[in-house]
Amino acid sequence: MENCIFCKILRGEIPSKKLYEDELCLAFYDIAPMAPQHFLVIPKEHVLESARAITAEHAALIGHIYQVIAKLADELGLDGGYRVVTNAGPDAGQ
C-alpha cells in the first residue's frame, strides 16, 4: 500500500531510529514516546489495514513479532514489565 505510513518507513521515505530489523519485521523508537522506552514493531509484510485483518496465515509472523518484543524488552532492561498495545481502527487511535 503506497500511502501507508509504515510502508513509507520501511522504504526509508520517512526516517526512523531503528532498534532492530530482520527479514520479517522492523522495530523503531516512537517519535512521540509515551513511556521511557516506547518502540513500535511492524511487519515488513503489509497486513491490510489493521490487526483486524490478521488470519491464521499470519500466526508465525505474529509469534515472531512477540519474540522480538521480548528480546528487545530484555535488552532494554524492562525487567519490571512492559505493555504491548495493538490498535485496530479509528476508534482505537489507528
C-alpha positions as CSV (number, residue, x, y, z in Angstrom):
1,M,0.0,0.0,0.0
2,E,1.7,3.1,-1.2
3,N,0.4,5.8,1.2
4,C,0.7,3.7,4.4
5,I,3.0,5.4,6.9
6,F,4.6,2.2,7.9
7,C,5.3,1.2,4.3
8,K,6.9,4.6,3.9
9,I,9.1,4.0,7.0
10,L,10.1,0.5,5.6
11,R,11.0,2.1,2.3
12,G,13.1,4.8,4.0
13,E,10.9,7.6,2.8
14,I,10.2,8.6,6.4
15,P,13.2,8.4,8.7
16,S,13.2,6.3,11.8
17,K,15.5,5.5,14.7
18,K,15.9,1.7,14.1
19,L,16.1,-0.5,17.1
20,Y,16.0,-3.9,15.4
21,E,15.5,-5.3,11.9
22,D,15.3,-8.7,10.3
23,E,13.7,-10.2,7.2
24,L,10.2,-10.2,8.8
25,C,9.9,-7.0,10.9
26,L,11.3,-3.7,11.9
27,A,11.4,-2.1,15.4
28,F,12.0,1.6,15.8
29,Y,11.5,4.2,18.5
30,D,8.3,6.2,18.6
31,I,8.7,9.8,17.5
32,A,6.4,10.9,20.4
33,P,7.1,8.5,23.2
34,M,4.5,8.0,25.9
35,A,6.9,5.9,28.1
36,P,10.6,5.9,28.8
37,Q,11.1,3.0,26.4
38,H,8.5,3.3,23.6
39,F,9.1,1.5,20.4
40,L,7.0,0.0,17.6
41,V,7.4,-3.3,15.9
42,I,5.9,-3.6,12.5
43,P,5.8,-6.5,10.0
44,K,7.5,-6.0,6.7
45,E,4.6,-7.7,5.0
46,H,1.7,-5.2,4.7
47,V,-1.1,-6.8,6.7
48,L,-4.0,-4.9,5.1
49,E,-5.4,-2.1,7.1
50,S,-5.1,-3.2,10.7
51,A,-4.8,-6.1,13.2
52,R,-8.5,-6.9,12.3
53,A,-7.2,-8.3,9.1
54,I,-4.9,-10.9,10.7
55,T,-5.7,-14.5,10.0
56,A,-4.3,-17.9,10.9
57,E,-1.9,-17.4,7.9
58,H,-0.2,-14.7,10.0
59,A,0.4,-16.9,13.1
60,A,4.1,-17.4,12.5
61,L,4.6,-13.7,11.8
62,I,2.7,-12.6,14.9
63,G,4.6,-15.1,17.0
64,H,7.9,-13.8,15.6
65,I,7.0,-10.2,16.4
66,Y,6.2,-11.2,20.0
67,Q,9.6,-13.0,20.3
68,V,11.3,-9.8,19.0
69,I,9.4,-7.7,21.6
70,A,10.5,-10.0,24.4
71,K,14.1,-9.9,23.1
72,L,14.1,-6.1,22.9
73,A,12.5,-5.8,26.4
74,D,15.3,-8.0,27.8
75,E,18.0,-6.0,26.1
76,L,16.5,-2.7,27.3
77,G,16.3,-3.9,30.9
78,L,12.5,-3.8,31.1
79,D,12.6,-6.4,33.9
80,G,9.7,-4.7,35.8
81,G,7.3,-5.3,32.9
82,Y,6.1,-3.6,29.8
83,R,2.9,-3.1,27.8
84,V,2.2,-4.3,24.3
85,V,-0.6,-2.4,22.5
86,T,-2.3,-3.1,19.2
87,N,-4.6,-0.5,17.7
88,A,-7.3,-1.6,15.3
89,G,-9.4,1.0,13.6
90,P,-10.1,4.7,14.1
91,D,-11.8,4.4,17.5
92,A,-8.6,2.8,18.8
93,G,-6.4,5.7,17.5
94,Q,-5.1,4.0,14.5
